[in-house]
Amino acid sequence: MNFEMTQEQIMLKEGVRKIAQKYGLEYWREKDAQHEFVNELWSELGKNGYIGVAISEEYGGAGLGLIEMAMVIEELAKSGAGSTVGQLFMLTPVFGGVTIELHGNKAQKQEFLPKIASGEMNFCMALTEPNAGSNSLEITTFAKKEGDHYIINGQKIWISGVNIADKMLLVARTAKKEDVQKKTDGISLFLVDVDDPAITAQPIEKVGTHTVRSDAVFIENLKVHKDDLIGEEGKGWRYLVDTLNAERIVTTAGLVGTGELALKLAVDYSKERVVFNNTPIGAYQGIQFPLAELSAEINVAQLMNYKAAWLYDQSLPNGAEANTAKLIAGKAAFQVCDRAMQVMGGYGYAKEYHVERLWRDVRLFKMAPVSEEMILNFIAQHNLGMPRSY
Ligand SMILES: Cc1cc2nc3c(=O)[nH]c(=O)nc-3n(C[C@H](O)[C@H](O)[C@H](O)COP(=O)(O)OP(=O)(O)OC[C@H]3O[C@@H](n4cnc5c(N)ncnc54)[C@H](O)[C@@H]3O)c2cc1C
């Protein structure tokens, strides 16, 4: 076991930090208020090779892995972005990049990976439906084969980044649940054009993560060529598991960076703020202990996430680690933001002090992309060997 960072990783972190510092807290506050995607930052990250960090060199990427992607995300999150930046890396580098790199065919890799790496092309993923969230195998969006094409109909919900995406990774059934032996069979992945008139999207008003819009999506008689299928028809769930584990790793990286950022804001404030006896509030254990405890939890989550990412990059099973890291990071990052707000008293509630945005955004990750309860179900069942409870 070697916990030392490579020279390449140290340089990668330094490089991305320089860009991240140009797009700090004020930039994100403004983008959040305007409900605008961070185009300037995203295009600079693309030009400098950070979006394609895990894409192979053959297709224009840096040829590194998810562990380096996690480091890039942490730097961005702690420089001001907060947890939303994990979502940005979910959308294009993971839903597009990781899925196509692992399971796409040669033509799909040649067409899409270089444009993903450069930041020219954005992706989103449509899995969740009004009646299929945690129970994602219950999706009913259906792709009916007709000659060389599929005709797809269905409804999706909470689809993030549709408004900025060129392509959608669309998850649909090609065989009904009742007609297959295992519920995981009969699911297929398609790469579809978001601007096809058969797809319409309606924004959902939400609590936070305003730089990444989320929509209800309606799909009516969408015609997709069979060449736009990823891998084999009906085997999509197996491919999707890889995408979803990578999604947990990037989410956790965003949460770790957010924890570090909120801790810093709280600590800095507590060292300045004097309330009684000419003593800064940071001198009180009542202020210190919760922050110290959460700092320990964030560090543990980071370590577990690096392990998950390392396993992922070696093509080894990583589901238990990726889920565990996400569980710990989601809880700890939310608690840090909440404590940071408490430490700042009334000022924590003011937009000017930034913590309120971090707090609003981070709440999402207790229930998405996978909820705390579903991770506990996973750990009980897969790690502890207990019976499935549902
Ligand atoms: C802002 C936002 C962005 C999103 N972006 C995307 C996206 O880009 N693409 C996409 O496909 N989806 C996206 N999602 C969907 C997200 O993945 C789902 O919301 C999530 O999987 C939970 O599903 P649900 O909302 O239907 O909750 P439900 O599945 O209805 O669960 C409701 C509650 O019941 C609990 N619960 C359910 N079953 C059990 C059980 N067996 N044991 C214990 N507790 C249980 C859950 O943990 C949860 O607390 C997004 C969601 C949000 C809010």
The ligand as an SDF file (V2000), in Angstrom:
LIG
                    3D

 53 58  0  0  0  0  0  0  0  0999 V2000
  -31.6830   17.7220   -7.9070 C   0  0  0  0  0  0  0  0  0  0  0  0
  -31.7330   16.3070   -8.4030 C   0  0  0  0  0  0  0  0  0  0  0  0
  -30.9910   15.9440   -9.5160 C   0  0  0  0  0  0  0  0  0  0  0  0
  -31.0850   14.6600  -10.0430 C   0  0  0  0  0  0  0  0  0  0  0  0
  -30.4360   14.3470  -11.2220 N   0  0  0  0  0  0  0  0  0  0  0  0
  -30.7010   13.1530  -11.8340 C   0  0  0  0  0  0  0  0  0  0  0  0
  -30.1960   12.8930  -13.1460 C   0  0  0  0  0  0  0  0  0  0  0  0
  -29.4590   13.6970  -13.7460 O   0  0  0  0  0  0  0  0  0  0  0  0
  -30.5530   11.7310  -13.7590 N   0  0  0  0  0  0  0  0  0  0  0  0
  -31.3430   10.8040  -13.1470 C   0  0  0  0  0  0  0  0  0  0  0  0
  -31.6370    9.7650  -13.7590 O   0  0  0  0  0  0  0  0  0  0  0  0
  -31.8380   11.0140  -11.8750 N   0  0  0  0  0  0  0  0  0  0  0  0
  -31.5250   12.1680  -11.2240 C   0  0  0  0  0  0  0  0  0  0  0  0
  -32.0290   12.4190   -9.9550 N   0  0  0  0  0  0  0  0  0  0  0  0
  -32.8830   11.4140   -9.3130 C   0  0  0  0  0  0  0  0  0  0  0  0
  -32.2680   10.7780   -8.0580 C   0  0  0  0  0  0  0  0  0  0  0  0
  -31.3140    9.8410   -8.4320 O   0  0  0  0  0  0  0  0  0  0  0  0
  -33.4270   10.1880   -7.2580 C   0  0  0  0  0  0  0  0  0  0  0  0
  -34.1620   11.2670   -6.7170 O   0  0  0  0  0  0  0  0  0  0  0  0
  -32.9760    9.2610   -6.1650 C   0  0  0  0  0  0  0  0  0  0  0  0
  -32.4950    8.0720   -6.7350 O   0  0  0  0  0  0  0  0  0  0  0  0
  -34.0980    8.9150   -5.1870 C   0  0  0  0  0  0  0  0  0  0  0  0
  -35.2470    8.5120   -5.8720 O   0  0  0  0  0  0  0  0  0  0  0  0
  -36.6780    9.1780   -5.5480 P   0  0  0  0  0  0  0  0  0  0  0  0
  -36.5020   10.6400   -5.5370 O   0  0  0  0  0  0  0  0  0  0  0  0
  -37.6910    8.5980   -6.4700 O   0  0  0  0  0  0  0  0  0  0  0  0
  -36.9900    8.7100   -4.0630 O   0  0  0  0  0  0  0  0  0  0  0  0
  -37.7350    7.3510   -3.6630 P   0  0  0  0  0  0  0  0  0  0  0  0
  -37.1090    6.1870   -4.3380 O   0  0  0  0  0  0  0  0  0  0  0  0
  -39.2000    7.5390   -3.8410 O   0  0  0  0  0  0  0  0  0  0  0  0
  -37.4260    7.2610   -2.1130 O   0  0  0  0  0  0  0  0  0  0  0  0
  -38.0840    8.0890   -1.1540 C   0  0  0  0  0  0  0  0  0  0  0  0
  -37.4850    7.8170    0.2170 C   0  0  0  0  0  0  0  0  0  0  0  0
  -37.7580    6.4600    0.6140 O   0  0  0  0  0  0  0  0  0  0  0  0
  -36.5420    5.8270    0.9810 C   0  0  0  0  0  0  0  0  0  0  0  0
  -36.6230    4.4040    0.6300 N   0  0  0  0  0  0  0  0  0  0  0  0
  -37.0760    3.8800   -0.5380 C   0  0  0  0  0  0  0  0  0  0  0  0
  -36.9710    2.5440   -0.5120 N   0  0  0  0  0  0  0  0  0  0  0  0
  -36.4530    2.2050    0.7030 C   0  0  0  0  0  0  0  0  0  0  0  0
  -36.0970    0.9790    1.3300 C   0  0  0  0  0  0  0  0  0  0  0  0
  -36.2390   -0.1800    0.7200 N   0  0  0  0  0  0  0  0  0  0  0  0
  -35.5570    1.0230    2.5680 N   0  0  0  0  0  0  0  0  0  0  0  0
  -35.3850    2.2050    3.2040 C   0  0  0  0  0  0  0  0  0  0  0  0
  -35.7120    3.4020    2.6700 N   0  0  0  0  0  0  0  0  0  0  0  0
  -36.2200    3.3960    1.4310 C   0  0  0  0  0  0  0  0  0  0  0  0
  -35.4630    6.5410    0.1780 C   0  0  0  0  0  0  0  0  0  0  0  0
  -34.1900    6.3600    0.7550 O   0  0  0  0  0  0  0  0  0  0  0  0
  -35.9600    7.9720    0.2460 C   0  0  0  0  0  0  0  0  0  0  0  0
  -35.5570    8.5560    1.4460 O   0  0  0  0  0  0  0  0  0  0  0  0
  -31.8910   13.6840   -9.3840 C   0  0  0  0  0  0  0  0  0  0  0  0
  -32.6030   14.0420   -8.2200 C   0  0  0  0  0  0  0  0  0  0  0  0
  -32.5420   15.3270   -7.7380 C   0  0  0  0  0  0  0  0  0  0  0  0
  -33.3720   15.6940   -6.5300 C   0  0  0  0  0  0  0  0  0  0  0  0
  1  2  1  0
  2  3  1  0
  2 52  2  0
  3  4  2  0
  4  5  1  0
  4 50  1  0
  5  6  2  0
  6  7  1  0
  6 13  1  0
  7  8  2  0
  7  9  1  0
  9 10  1  0
 10 11  2  0
 10 12  1  0
 12 13  2  0
 13 14  1  0
 14 15  1  0
 14 50  1  0
 15 16  1  0
 16 17  1  0
 16 18  1  0
 18 19  1  0
 18 20  1  0
 20 21  1  0
 20 22  1  0
 22 23  1  0
 23 24  1  0
 24 25  2  0
 24 26  1  0
 24 27  1  0
 27 28  1  0
 28 29  2  0
 28 30  1  0
 28 31  1  0
 31 32  1  0
 32 33  1  0
 33 34  1  0
 33 48  1  0
 34 35  1  0
 35 36  1  0
 35 46  1  0
 36 37  1  0
 36 45  1  0
 37 38  2  0
 38 39  1  0
 39 40  1  0
 39 45  2  0
 40 41  1  0
 40 42  2  0
 42 43  1  0
 43 44  2  0
 44 45  1  0
 46 47  1  0
 46 48  1  0
 48 49  1  0
 50 51  2  0
 51 52  1  0
 52 53  1  0
M  END
$$$$
